[in-house]
Amino acid sequence: MMTSATTTSTADRAGAAQWSRSRASERVRPFVSARPALRLLKQPDPRDDESRVRLLGRVRGEFSEMPCMRVTCAEAARLFGLRADICARVLKDLASTGHIRQGPDGRFSRLAAAV
């Protein structure tokens, strides 16, 4: 007499065969062209001057609305929702134009208003 552990039904065998076919299809990778897709070429360049000016204005506005704010580059990136490298460039640009300053501790803050 056979036990239920050693008996394999036809449904179990069919399920196993289907599973092995699906796993085999996952191992095969489709050919990907080295040339960029045309839809990628039609997207607007995110580094245009208009968006850069808007970003600089937004960050400059945040510093003017919160005059006591002193943030590191990482804190500013989280606050403004930017990648760290983009935020570093924006802060350096604003510091070089004199809108904000970078202290010796590396924190950025608004310049003191002239009285």
C-alpha positions in Angstrom: 0.0 0.0 0.0 1.3 3.4 -1.0 1.3 6.3 1.5 0.0 9.7 0.6 3.5 11.2 0.8 4.8 9.1 -2.0 1.8 9.4 -4.2 1.8 12.3 -6.8 -1.4 13.3 -8.4 -1.6 14.4 -12.0 -2.6 17.9 -10.8 0.6 18.1 -8.8 2.7 17.0 -11.7 1.0 19.5 -14.0 1.5 22.3 -11.5 5.2 21.5 -11.1 5.6 21.4 -14.9 3.9 24.8 -15.2 6.1 26.2 -12.4 9.3 25.0 -14.1 8.2 26.5 -17.4 7.5 29.9 -15.8 10.8 29.8 -13.9 12.7 29.0 -17.2 11.1 32.0 -18.9 12.3 34.3 -16.0 15.9 33.2 -16.6 15.8 34.3 -20.2 16.5 38.0 -20.6 15.2 39.9 -23.6 17.7 41.7 -25.9 18.1 45.3 -24.9 19.4 47.7 -27.5 22.3 49.9 -26.6 20.7 52.9 -28.4 18.3 55.0 -26.3 14.6 54.7 -26.9 13.0 57.5 -28.9 10.6 58.3 -26.1 13.6 59.2 -24.0 14.8 61.7 -26.6 11.5 63.5 -26.6 11.5 64.3 -22.9 12.3 67.9 -21.9 15.7 68.5 -20.4 15.2 68.9 -16.6 18.3 71.2 -16.5 16.8 74.1 -18.4 17.4 77.7 -17.2 13.7 78.3 -16.3 13.5 75.4 -13.8 16.9 76.3 -12.4 15.8 79.9 -11.7 12.6 78.7 -10.1 14.5 76.3 -7.9 17.0 78.9 -6.8 14.1 81.3 -6.0 12.3 78.7 -4.0 15.4 77.9 -1.9 16.3 81.6 -1.5 12.6 82.3 -0.4 12.8 79.6 2.2 15.9 81.2 3.7 14.2 84.7 3.7 11.0 83.3 5.3 13.0 81.6 8.1 15.8 84.1 8.9 17.1 82.0 11.8 17.4 78.8 9.8 20.8 77.2 9.8 21.0 73.9 7.9 23.7 71.5 6.6 23.5 70.4 3.0 22.0 67.0 4.0 19.3 68.8 6.2 18.5 71.2 3.4 18.2 68.4 0.9 15.6 66.7 3.1 13.8 70.0 3.8 13.6 71.0 0.1 13.0 67.5 -1.2 16.1 67.5 -3.4 18.9 65.0 -4.2 22.0 65.8 -2.1 24.2 66.7 -5.2 21.6 69.1 -6.6 21.0 70.7 -3.2 24.8 71.2 -2.8 25.0 73.0 -6.1 22.0 75.2 -5.3 23.4 76.1 -1.9 26.9 76.8 -3.3 25.3 79.0 -6.1 23.3 81.0 -3.5 26.4 81.4 -1.3 28.5 82.6 -4.2 26.0 85.2 -5.2 25.7 86.5 -1.6 22.1 85.5 -0.8 23.2 83.0 1.9 26.4 82.2 3.7 28.2 79.1 4.7 29.6 79.2 8.3 32.8 77.6 9.5 30.7 74.6 10.8 29.4 74.0 7.2 25.9 75.2 7.9 24.1 77.5 5.5 22.2 80.5 6.8 20.8 83.8 5.6 23.0 86.8 5.6 22.2 89.3 8.4 19.9 92.1 7.2 21.4 95.5 7.2 19.8 97.8 9.7 
